[in-house]
Amino acid sequence: MKRDFSVQLLDYPGNPVLKGEGKPIITMIDLTMMCIDGSDDKDSTGLEKARKFALAIKVCKGGIVDLNTEEIALLKQLADKVLTTLCHGRYTEFLDKDFTEAKQ
């Protein structure tokens, strides 16, 4: 399932959210990294940590990324624990929506 992680985070009315005054716009890459790096790893196995690391490397480059069902489920699980209401809502919308390439 392809997702474009360069998509911008939008606020409730639909305006792009900045990282701060004069800073770049927050993207789904940023939210993914927040989910992975903000999660509590103290009880995670080495295999779980390796899966999260591989997913972070896959997503951090941005653009269109092909994820499997297991990876999307993991990101949703992490988002439930880490993200605020706005970020969580927009992120899960993003993960649930199939990517369609622009027709030329």
C-alpha positions in Angstrom: 0.0 0.0 0.0 1.7 3.2 -1.2 1.7 6.3 0.9 3.3 9.7 0.1 5.1 10.7 3.3 5.9 14.2 1.9 2.2 15.1 2.5 1.9 18.2 4.8 0.2 18.1 8.2 -2.9 20.3 8.1 -4.7 22.0 11.0 -8.4 21.6 11.6 -9.5 24.2 9.0 -7.0 22.6 6.5 -4.0 25.0 6.6 -0.4 23.7 6.7 1.1 23.5 10.2 4.6 25.0 10.6 7.3 23.5 12.8 7.6 27.0 14.3 7.7 30.7 13.2 9.6 30.8 9.9 10.3 27.1 9.9 9.3 24.4 7.4 5.9 22.8 7.3 5.4 19.5 9.2 5.0 16.5 7.0 4.0 12.9 7.5 7.7 12.0 7.7 7.9 14.2 10.8 4.9 12.5 12.4 6.3 9.1 11.6 9.6 9.9 13.2 7.7 11.3 16.3 5.8 8.0 16.5 8.9 5.8 16.2 11.3 7.8 18.3 8.7 9.0 20.8 7.6 5.5 21.7 8.7 3.8 24.9 11.2 1.1 24.0 12.1 -0.1 27.5 9.9 -3.2 27.2 10.5 -3.8 23.5 12.5 -6.8 22.2 15.5 -6.4 20.0 13.3 -7.6 17.1 10.7 -5.0 17.7 13.3 -2.3 17.9 14.8 -3.5 14.6 11.4 -3.5 12.9 10.9 0.2 14.0 14.4 1.1 12.9 13.9 -0.4 9.4 10.6 1.3 9.1 12.1 4.7 10.1 14.9 4.3 7.5 12.3 3.3 4.8 10.1 6.4 5.5 12.6 9.1 6.4 13.7 9.6 2.8 10.2 10.9 2.0 8.2 10.6 -1.1 6.1 7.5 -2.0 6.7 4.5 0.2 5.2 1.1 -0.2 4.0 -0.2 3.2 2.5 -3.6 4.1 -0.5 -4.0 6.4 1.8 -4.9 9.3 3.8 -1.7 9.0 0.7 0.4 8.8 -0.8 -1.3 11.9 2.5 -0.7 13.8 2.5 3.0 12.9 -1.2 3.3 14.1 -0.3 1.6 17.3 2.6 4.0 17.9 0.5 7.0 17.0 -2.1 6.0 19.5 0.5 6.4 22.3 2.4 9.4 21.1 0.5 11.9 18.9 -1.8 14.7 20.0 -5.5 14.7 18.9 -4.9 16.8 15.7 -1.8 15.0 14.7 -3.4 11.6 15.4 -6.5 12.4 13.4 -4.6 13.6 10.4 -2.0 10.8 10.6 -4.6 8.0 10.7 -6.6 9.6 7.9 -3.3 9.6 5.9 -2.5 6.0 6.7 -6.1 4.9 5.9 -6.2 6.6 2.5 -4.9 4.8 -0.6 -2.3 6.8 -2.5 -3.3 7.6 -6.1 -0.7 8.9 -8.5 -1.5 12.1 -10.5 -2.6 11.4 -14.0 -0.6 13.1 -16.7 
